[in-house]
Amino acid sequence: MANHPEPKPLPGSPKAIPGPEHAMLKLSYGVHVIGSHSRNGDLNAMIADWVMQVSFNPRLVTVGIENDARTLRFIRETGVFSVNLLHEKDGDVIARQVVMPSESKKVRGRPDDMNALVFNKLEGLDYGIHENGCPVLNSQLGWFTCEAEQYIVTGDHTLVVGRVTDGEILRPGEMLIERDLGWEYAG
Ligand SMILES: Cc1cc2nc3c(=O)[nH]c(=O)nc-3n(C[C@H](O)[C@H](O)[C@H](O)COP(=O)(O)O)c2cc1C
């Protein structure tokens, strides 16, 4: 399994921001892994809190993805992605492995000569490839797949609206939530 450094506090942390922004830290999020692939078959996985259902019929979800994420580029290329639900019991191990950006140039403070490095965050993980080409975690709580229908740029993130095409629950139990993981992506 690849060794990734402990995550640093994320940019945008509202410690110095007064007022109602603090209330946003009370929002509850599940911890998901978004699986994607490029046009030439490269695979990627990223942690995302910002996933929610937005329609019953058709069944639609949105995922808020950083504009410079490799995942967003891949989804725009192929129009598909998977949403993997981490398990409360052992999902933290997966979260630690996939938390870093795959492209070294996105990690602040890294020397320029590392810019070309791309990490394979899936190395060593138990995953399969869905018929839509995206990686799907085999031993977590469950997963669903989506076809991207809309892209709405919302500031520094893009909301990808996806139509749910397939899905499965793999184990009994509940999702890992951000509060239990002790990380924060809000504010
Ligand atoms: C707990 C946690 C939740 C996160 N949630 C999101 C999210 O909802 N959307 C997002 O774009 N990035 C989120 N991130 C940051 C991305 O996972 C990170 O930028 C990722 O490395 C991008 O991967 P990629 O460039 O390989 O696609 C989160 C990070 C953490 C630690």
PDBQT file of the ligand as one rigid body, heavy atoms in Angstrom, charges set to zero:
ROOT
HETATM    1  C1  LIG A 201     -12.406  14.999   4.363  1.00  0.00    +0.000 C 
HETATM    2  C2  LIG A 201     -12.165  15.559   2.990  1.00  0.00    +0.000 A 
HETATM    3  C3  LIG A 201     -13.254  15.807   2.170  1.00  0.00    +0.000 A 
HETATM    4  C4  LIG A 201     -13.073  16.347   0.898  1.00  0.00    +0.000 A 
HETATM    5  N1  LIG A 201     -14.164  16.601   0.132  1.00  0.00    +0.000 NA
HETATM    6  C5  LIG A 201     -13.984  17.123  -1.098  1.00  0.00    +0.000 A 
HETATM    7  C6  LIG A 201     -15.103  17.424  -1.909  1.00  0.00    +0.000 A 
HETATM    8  O1  LIG A 201     -16.251  17.202  -1.550  1.00  0.00    +0.000 OA
HETATM    9  N2  LIG A 201     -14.858  17.946  -3.136  1.00  0.00    +0.000 N 
HETATM   10  C7  LIG A 201     -13.579  18.196  -3.588  1.00  0.00    +0.000 A 
HETATM   11  O2  LIG A 201     -13.414  18.662  -4.707  1.00  0.00    +0.000 OA
HETATM   12  N3  LIG A 201     -12.516  17.910  -2.843  1.00  0.00    +0.000 NA
HETATM   13  C8  LIG A 201     -12.670  17.381  -1.613  1.00  0.00    +0.000 A 
HETATM   14  N4  LIG A 201     -11.590  17.103  -0.852  1.00  0.00    +0.000 N 
HETATM   15  C9  LIG A 201     -10.249  17.366  -1.401  1.00  0.00    +0.000 C 
HETATM   16  C10 LIG A 201      -9.891  16.364  -2.481  1.00  0.00    +0.000 C 
HETATM   17  O3  LIG A 201     -10.057  15.044  -2.022  1.00  0.00    +0.000 OA
HETATM   18  C11 LIG A 201      -8.460  16.560  -2.960  1.00  0.00    +0.000 C 
HETATM   19  O4  LIG A 201      -8.284  17.830  -3.504  1.00  0.00    +0.000 OA
HETATM   20  C12 LIG A 201      -8.122  15.479  -3.953  1.00  0.00    +0.000 C 
HETATM   21  O5  LIG A 201      -6.800  15.181  -3.748  1.00  0.00    +0.000 OA
HETATM   22  C13 LIG A 201      -8.334  15.779  -5.416  1.00  0.00    +0.000 C 
HETATM   23  O6  LIG A 201      -7.904  14.623  -6.094  1.00  0.00    +0.000 OA
HETATM   24  P1  LIG A 201      -7.509  14.561  -7.630  1.00  0.00    +0.000 P 
HETATM   25  O7  LIG A 201      -6.820  15.861  -7.999  1.00  0.00    +0.000 OA
HETATM   26  O8  LIG A 201      -6.600  13.376  -7.677  1.00  0.00    +0.000 OA
HETATM   27  O9  LIG A 201      -8.779  14.360  -8.387  1.00  0.00    +0.000 OA
HETATM   28  C14 LIG A 201     -11.756  16.589   0.424  1.00  0.00    +0.000 A 
HETATM   29  C15 LIG A 201     -10.670  16.326   1.243  1.00  0.00    +0.000 A 
HETATM   30  C16 LIG A 201     -10.872  15.825   2.512  1.00  0.00    +0.000 A 
HETATM   31  C17 LIG A 201      -9.690  15.557   3.382  1.00  0.00    +0.000 C 
ENDROOT
TORSDOF 0
